[in-house]
Amino acid sequence: QVRLVESGGGLVQPGGSLTLSCAASGINFSFYAMGWYRQAPGKQRELVATITGSSNINYADSVKGRFTISTDNAEATVYLQMNSLKPEDTAVYYCNSESPISRVQYWGQGTQVTVSS
């Protein structure tokens, strides 16, 4: 059974930082593509960042230079370090994994990030 469990969301002031974590189980973590997506109220879910292996990394233009995605294979965990947060970053953030063979995707339950003064 595949499980993705996010943590680390919360309320932060503009310009602040948060780090999200996603602990994975039930997958061969080091071979899967891992990613973070977000969905703001009334908007479609959008890609934030993805990582495959340790060097194939992709960011949405809106977060480049502010967010950093990374993985710890020993802990089967993917992180999203978010700096210089803006109110428009407010959303539910979802962890995602994708099999490199079947392309089947799995999702976490989401964690709320609210950027507000």
Backbone torsions as a table, in degrees:
resi	resn	phi	psi	omega
1	GLN	NA	126.9	-179.7
2	VAL	-85.0	132.5	175.4
3	ARG	-134.1	135.5	173.0
4	LEU	-125.7	119.1	-175.5
5	VAL	-120.8	112.1	-179.8
6	GLU	-87.7	154.0	172.7
7	SER	-155.1	165.2	174.3
8	GLY	106.2	-4.9	178.2
9	GLY	-71.2	172.1	178.8
10	GLY	162.5	-165.5	179.9
11	LEU	-102.0	131.9	-179.6
12	VAL	-142.7	149.7	178.1
13	GLN	-78.3	154.7	175.6
14	PRO	-54.1	137.5	-176.9
15	GLY	89.6	-8.9	-178.7
16	GLY	-82.7	-175.8	-176.5
17	SER	-132.1	151.7	172.9
18	LEU	-146.4	151.7	173.0
19	THR	-122.8	122.8	176.0
20	LEU	-95.2	145.7	176.4
21	SER	-125.7	149.2	176.6
22	CYS	-138.2	111.7	178.6
23	ALA	-92.5	124.7	-176.8
24	ALA	-106.8	146.6	173.0
25	SER	-146.8	154.2	179.2
26	GLY	85.9	4.8	177.0
27	ILE	-131.1	159.6	173.2
28	ASN	-82.5	85.4	-164.1
29	PHE	-52.3	-44.7	-172.5
30	SER	-68.2	-15.2	-179.3
31	PHE	-101.3	-8.5	-177.3
32	TYR	-90.7	148.1	166.8
33	ALA	-77.4	131.9	179.5
34	MET	-117.2	148.7	-178.1
35	GLY	-156.9	167.2	173.6
36	TRP	-121.6	134.0	175.0
37	TYR	-125.9	164.1	177.5
38	ARG	-143.2	155.0	178.2
39	GLN	-139.4	116.9	177.0
40	ALA	-90.4	157.4	-179.7
41	PRO	-55.5	128.9	178.0
42	GLY	78.2	4.7	-178.7
43	LYS	-121.4	162.9	177.2
44	GLN	-78.0	155.8	175.5
45	ARG	-65.9	137.0	-177.6
46	GLU	-131.7	152.7	178.0
47	LEU	-70.3	137.4	173.8
48	VAL	-105.8	-53.5	-178.6
49	ALA	-161.8	147.6	174.3
50	THR	-133.6	155.1	178.4
51	ILE	-144.1	132.2	175.9
52	THR	-128.3	123.8	-171.6
53	GLY	67.1	-146.7	-179.6
54	SER	-110.9	-6.3	-172.9
55	SER	-125.6	-12.2	180.0
56	ASN	-95.8	95.5	-173.6
57	ILE	-124.7	139.9	-179.2
58	ASN	-135.6	135.5	178.8
59	TYR	-124.1	147.9	167.8
60	ALA	-66.6	146.6	-178.8
61	ASP	-57.5	-33.6	-175.5
62	SER	-68.7	-16.1	-177.2
63	VAL	-118.5	-3.8	-179.5
64	LYS	-57.4	134.7	180.0
65	GLY	85.1	-11.2	-179.8
66	ARG	-116.0	-35.2	-177.5
67	PHE	-108.7	149.1	177.1
68	THR	-135.0	125.8	176.4
69	ILE	-100.7	142.2	179.0
70	SER	-153.3	165.1	179.7
71	THR	-132.8	154.5	171.6
72	ASP	-124.4	100.7	-175.5
73	ASN	-64.5	-34.8	-179.5
74	ALA	-64.0	-32.9	179.9
75	GLU	-99.0	-1.5	-176.6
76	ALA	49.1	50.2	-176.1
77	THR	-131.7	139.6	173.6
78	VAL	-114.5	140.0	-176.8
79	TYR	-118.0	155.6	170.9
80	LEU	-134.0	105.5	175.9
81	GLN	-86.0	121.2	-176.7
82	MET	-117.7	117.8	179.0
83	ASN	-116.2	164.5	178.1
84	SER	48.8	48.6	-175.3
85	LEU	-65.8	144.9	-178.7
86	LYS	-119.9	157.0	177.2
87	PRO	-54.9	-33.2	-179.9
88	GLU	-72.0	-5.7	173.2
89	ASP	-82.9	-6.7	179.2
90	THR	-61.4	124.7	-177.0
91	ALA	-178.0	171.1	165.6
92	VAL	-88.5	126.0	-178.1
93	TYR	-101.1	130.7	-177.1
94	TYR	-116.8	137.3	172.3
95	CYS	-86.2	143.7	-177.2
96	ASN	-137.1	143.2	170.6
97	SER	-132.2	147.1	-178.4
98	GLU	-134.8	129.6	177.0
99	SER	-68.9	133.7	179.3
100	PRO	-70.9	-13.5	-176.9
101	ILE	-103.6	-57.6	-175.2
102	SER	-86.3	-16.1	-175.6
103	ARG	63.8	15.3	174.5
104	VAL	-68.9	136.5	-179.1
105	GLN	-110.7	148.5	175.8
106	TYR	-126.3	149.7	-177.0
107	TRP	-128.7	146.7	169.8
108	GLY	-82.6	-178.5	-175.9
109	GLN	-84.9	-13.3	177.9
110	GLY	96.0	150.6	175.6
111	THR	-136.9	135.5	-174.6
112	GLN	-81.8	131.2	171.7
113	VAL	-119.1	122.7	179.0
114	THR	-122.6	123.4	179.0
115	VAL	-110.6	110.1	-174.6
116	SER	-159.0	147.8	175.4
117	SER	-94.1	NA	NA
